[in-house]
Amino acid sequence: MSGEELRLIEANVFNMPVQAIRKYRKDSSEVCCCLKYFIFGFNVLFWMLGLCILAVGVWAWSEKYTFSNLGKLSHVALDPALVLICVGGVTFIIGFTGCVGALRENTCLLAAYAIFLFIILLLELTAGLLGFIFKDWIKMQATDGFQAFIIHYREDPDQQNLIDWIQEDWLQCCGIEGPKDWDKNNYFNCSSQAVGSREACGVPFSCCKRKPNEIIKNKQCGYDVRRKPSEGFSFDVSKIINEKGCVQAGEEWVERNLLVIVTTAITVSFCQILSICFAQNLRADIYAQKAKWH
């Protein structure tokens, strides 16, 4: 059956002129499917990523019985599990609004999606600007946070794993300004030898330098390294542990990778701006289609 015959049948059924049928078909366009399903597909991945991060954070908290022991909340700001919960929750919400908003062509959810991305972009730009202006304040806050990690090193396995990763794998450092900072921890304080602590006057194994072809690291390599020669101990500390503080090592790492950091920040910001524009374009398409029906 030809198109003209089909239009004649529709005109007879709906009692409309053929010209009206033609105009009706011309005006009954749809929103851009490529844009719609691109936003949907991208945010499905974002949504699932947020759900996974949130699940890991909640699992980490439940494993430490934080929900049943509220006394542990005194140092909650230093808890990596809380960071995972917050990041996962925000990612989950943003992914949900973008995914469902695009699939259901819901202008309210798409507007919320664009607003969330704009707020995060604004916070990122503000943090970057303040970090550049108040470098000394940032350094002081990092020092205070690292000191709190050292003090509570044995109290939270997540904090312990985090500081071990920073010292051993990321920055190859020890303490804030050096190994002596581990005197702030009750287990590694030199006075702890009076109560029989084997770790007294030592440092965590993550401070030790990795030996060539070493498969399994010696967990006791940091024992007694800060004892004085007068006590009968003689160590070439520079060959056993990293003597550089983590604050200095962190500053040097930023200087070495400044171009990568700036490039990554610009790329992320560009992707966020692009996502906001895509969401607004899809909303405009939806409003245009609604206007044709009204």
C-alpha positions as CSV (number, residue, x, y, z in Angstrom):
1,M,0.0,0.0,0.0
2,S,1.4,3.4,-1.0
3,G,1.8,6.3,1.4
4,E,-0.8,8.3,-0.4
5,E,-3.4,5.5,-0.1
6,L,-2.5,5.2,3.6
7,R,-3.1,9.0,4.1
8,L,-6.5,8.7,2.3
9,I,-7.6,5.9,4.6
10,E,-6.5,7.9,7.7
11,A,-8.3,10.9,6.4
12,N,-11.6,8.9,6.0
13,V,-11.3,7.3,9.4
14,F,-10.5,10.5,11.3
15,N,-12.7,12.7,9.0
16,M,-9.7,15.0,8.4
17,P,-8.3,16.5,5.2
18,V,-5.3,14.9,3.7
19,Q,-3.3,18.1,4.1
20,A,-4.0,18.0,7.9
21,I,-2.7,14.4,8.0
22,R,0.5,15.5,6.3
23,K,1.0,18.4,8.7
24,Y,0.2,16.2,11.7
25,R,2.9,13.7,10.6
26,K,5.4,16.4,10.0
27,D,4.9,17.9,13.5
28,S,4.8,14.7,15.4
29,S,8.7,14.4,15.7
30,E,10.4,12.9,18.8
31,V,13.3,13.9,21.1
32,C,16.8,13.0,19.9
33,C,17.2,9.3,20.7
34,C,21.0,9.4,20.5
35,L,21.2,12.1,23.1
36,K,18.6,10.4,25.3
37,Y,20.2,7.0,25.3
38,F,23.7,8.4,25.6
39,I,22.8,10.2,28.9
40,F,20.9,7.0,30.0
41,G,23.8,4.6,29.2
42,F,26.5,6.8,30.8
43,N,24.5,7.3,34.0
44,V,23.6,3.6,34.3
45,L,27.3,3.0,34.7
46,F,27.6,6.0,37.1
47,W,24.6,4.7,39.1
48,M,26.0,1.2,39.4
49,L,29.5,2.6,40.4
50,G,27.9,4.7,43.1
51,L,25.9,1.7,44.4
52,C,29.1,-0.4,44.6
53,I,31.0,2.3,46.5
54,L,28.1,2.8,48.8
55,A,27.8,-1.0,49.5
56,V,31.5,-1.2,50.3
57,G,31.4,1.7,52.7
58,V,28.4,0.3,54.5
59,W,30.0,-3.1,54.7
60,A,33.2,-1.7,56.1
61,W,31.2,0.2,58.8
62,S,29.2,-2.9,59.7
63,E,32.4,-5.0,59.9
64,K,33.7,-2.6,62.6
65,Y,30.4,-2.7,64.5
66,T,30.2,1.1,64.2
67,F,26.4,1.0,64.0
68,S,26.1,-0.9,67.3
69,N,28.9,1.0,69.1
70,L,28.2,4.7,68.7
71,G,31.2,5.5,71.0
72,K,33.5,5.0,67.9
73,L,31.9,8.0,66.3
74,S,34.3,10.4,68.1
75,H,36.8,10.1,65.2
76,V,34.2,9.5,62.5
77,A,35.6,12.3,60.3
78,L,38.8,10.3,59.9
79,D,37.0,7.1,58.9
80,P,37.7,6.1,55.3
81,A,34.5,4.0,55.3
82,L,32.5,7.2,55.9
83,V,34.2,8.8,52.9
84,L,33.2,5.8,50.8
85,I,29.6,6.1,52.0
86,C,29.4,9.8,51.2
87,V,31.0,9.5,47.8
88,G,28.9,6.4,46.9
89,G,25.7,8.1,48.1
90,V,26.3,11.3,46.0
91,T,27.4,9.3,43.0
92,F,24.3,7.0,43.3
93,I,21.9,10.0,43.5
94,I,23.4,11.8,40.5
95,G,23.4,8.6,38.5
96,F,19.8,7.9,39.4
97,T,18.5,11.3,38.4
98,G,20.4,11.3,35.1
99,C,19.5,7.7,34.3
100,V,15.8,7.7,35.1
101,G,15.4,11.4,34.0
102,A,16.7,10.5,30.5
103,L,14.8,7.2,30.2
104,R,11.4,8.6,31.3
105,E,12.0,12.0,29.7
106,N,11.4,13.6,33.1
107,T,12.3,17.2,33.0
108,C,12.4,17.6,36.8
109,L,14.9,14.8,37.3
110,L,17.0,16.1,34.4
111,A,17.0,19.5,36.0
112,A,18.1,18.0,39.3
113,Y,20.8,16.1,37.5
114,A,22.1,19.3,35.9
115,I,21.9,21.2,39.2
116,F,23.8,18.5,41.1
117,L,26.6,18.5,38.5
118,F,26.8,22.3,38.5
119,I,27.1,22.4,42.3
120,I,29.8,19.7,42.3
121,L,31.7,21.6,39.5
122,L,31.4,24.9,41.5
123,L,32.7,23.1,44.7
124,E,35.6,21.7,42.7
125,L,36.5,25.1,41.2
126,T,36.3,26.7,44.7
127,A,38.4,24.0,46.3
128,G,41.0,24.3,43.6
129,L,41.1,28.1,43.9
130,L,41.3,28.1,47.7
131,G,43.9,25.3,47.6
132,F,46.1,27.5,45.4
133,I,45.6,30.6,47.5
134,F,45.8,29.0,51.0
135,K,48.5,26.5,50.4
136,D,50.0,26.9,53.9
137,W,46.6,26.3,55.5
138,I,46.1,23.2,53.4
139,K,49.5,21.9,54.5
140,M,48.6,22.6,58.1
141,Q,45.3,20.7,57.8
142,A,47.1,17.8,56.1
143,T,49.6,17.7,58.9
144,D,46.9,17.7,61.6
145,G,45.0,14.9,59.8
146,F,48.1,12.8,59.4
147,Q,48.9,13.3,63.0
148,A,45.4,12.1,64.0
149,F,46.0,9.0,61.8
150,I,49.3,8.3,63.6
151,I,47.7,8.6,67.1
152,H,44.8,6.3,66.2
153,Y,46.8,3.9,64.0
154,R,45.9,0.7,65.9
155,E,42.3,1.7,66.7
156,D,40.8,1.4,63.2
157,P,41.9,-1.1,60.6
158,D,40.7,1.1,57.7
159,Q,42.8,4.0,58.9
160,Q,45.8,1.7,59.5
161,N,45.5,0.3,55.9
162,L,45.2,3.8,54.5
163,I,48.3,5.2,56.3
164,D,50.3,2.0,55.4
165,W,49.3,2.5,51.7
166,I,50.4,6.2,51.8
167,Q,53.8,5.4,53.5
168,E,54.6,2.2,51.6
169,D,53.0,2.3,48.1
170,W,52.2,6.0,47.3
171,L,54.8,8.3,48.8
172,Q,57.5,6.0,50.3
173,C,57.7,8.1,53.4
174,C,57.5,7.7,57.2
175,G,55.7,10.0,59.7
176,I,54.7,13.6,59.2
177,E,58.2,15.1,59.1
178,G,60.1,11.9,59.8
179,P,60.1,8.6,61.8
180,K,60.3,10.4,65.1
181,D,56.6,11.4,64.7
182,W,55.6,7.8,65.5
183,D,56.5,8.7,69.1
184,K,52.9,10.1,69.2
185,N,51.5,6.6,69.0
186,N,51.2,4.7,72.3
187,Y,52.4,1.4,70.7
188,F,55.5,2.9,69.0
189,N,56.4,5.4,71.8
190,C,59.8,4.6,73.3
191,S,58.3,4.8,76.8
192,S,56.1,1.8,75.8
193,Q,59.0,-0.6,76.3
194,A,58.4,-0.3,80.0
195,V,55.1,-2.1,79.6
196,G,56.6,-4.7,77.3
197,S,55.5,-3.4,73.9
198,R,57.6,-5.1,71.2
199,E,56.9,-2.2,68.8
200,A,58.3,0.4,71.3
201,C,60.9,2.8,69.7
202,G,60.0,1.4,66.3
203,V,58.0,2.3,63.2
204,P,55.3,0.4,61.2
205,F,56.5,-2.0,58.5
206,S,55.1,0.4,55.9
207,C,58.0,2.7,56.7
208,C,60.6,0.1,55.7
209,K,62.2,0.2,52.3
210,R,61.3,-2.6,50.0
211,K,64.2,-4.9,49.2
212,P,64.9,-6.0,45.6
213,N,63.0,-9.2,44.6
214,E,61.2,-9.2,48.0
215,I,57.9,-11.1,47.7
216,I,56.7,-11.2,51.2
217,K,57.6,-8.1,53.3
218,N,59.0,-8.6,56.8
219,K,56.3,-7.2,59.2
220,Q,58.9,-6.8,61.9
221,C,61.4,-4.8,59.9
222,G,60.6,-1.6,61.8
223,Y,61.3,-2.9,65.3
224,D,63.8,-1.0,67.4
225,V,65.0,1.2,64.6
226,R,64.7,4.4,66.7
227,R,66.6,3.0,69.7
228,K,69.8,4.7,70.7
229,P,73.2,3.1,70.2
230,S,73.8,3.5,74.0
231,E,71.0,0.9,74.5
232,G,73.1,-1.7,72.6
233,F,71.4,-1.2,69.2
234,S,73.3,-0.2,66.1
235,F,71.3,0.4,62.9
236,D,72.0,2.1,59.6
237,V,68.5,3.5,59.6
238,S,68.8,5.0,56.1
239,K,69.1,1.5,54.6
240,I,66.1,0.1,56.6
241,I,63.4,2.7,56.6
242,N,62.4,5.8,54.6
243,E,63.4,8.9,56.6
244,K,61.6,11.5,54.5
245,G,58.3,12.8,56.1
246,C,55.1,12.3,54.2
247,V,54.2,16.0,54.0
248,Q,57.4,16.8,52.2
249,A,57.0,13.7,50.0
250,G,53.5,14.8,49.2
251,E,54.6,18.2,48.1
252,E,57.3,16.7,45.9
253,W,54.7,14.3,44.4
254,V,52.4,17.2,43.5
255,E,55.2,19.1,41.9
256,R,56.3,16.1,39.8
257,N,52.7,15.3,38.7
258,L,51.4,18.9,38.4
259,L,50.7,18.6,34.7
260,V,48.8,15.3,35.1
261,I,46.8,16.8,37.9
262,V,45.8,19.9,36.0
263,T,45.0,17.9,32.8
264,T,42.8,15.5,34.8
265,A,41.0,18.4,36.5
266,I,40.3,20.1,33.2
267,T,39.1,16.9,31.6
268,V,36.7,16.1,34.5
269,S,35.4,19.7,34.5
270,F,34.9,19.5,30.7
271,C,33.0,16.3,31.0
272,Q,30.8,17.8,33.7
273,I,30.0,20.9,31.6
274,L,29.3,18.6,28.6
275,S,26.9,16.5,30.7
276,I,25.1,19.7,31.9
277,C,24.7,20.9,28.3
278,F,23.4,17.5,27.2
279,A,20.8,17.4,30.0
280,Q,19.7,20.9,29.2
281,N,19.4,20.1,25.5
282,L,17.3,17.0,26.2
283,R,15.0,19.1,28.4
284,A,14.6,21.6,25.7
285,D,13.7,18.9,23.2
286,I,11.1,17.5,25.7
287,Y,9.6,21.0,26.2
288,A,9.5,21.5,22.4
289,Q,7.5,18.3,21.9
290,K,5.1,19.2,24.8
291,A,4.5,22.6,23.2
292,K,3.5,21.0,19.9
293,W,0.8,18.9,21.7
294,H,-0.6,21.8,23.6
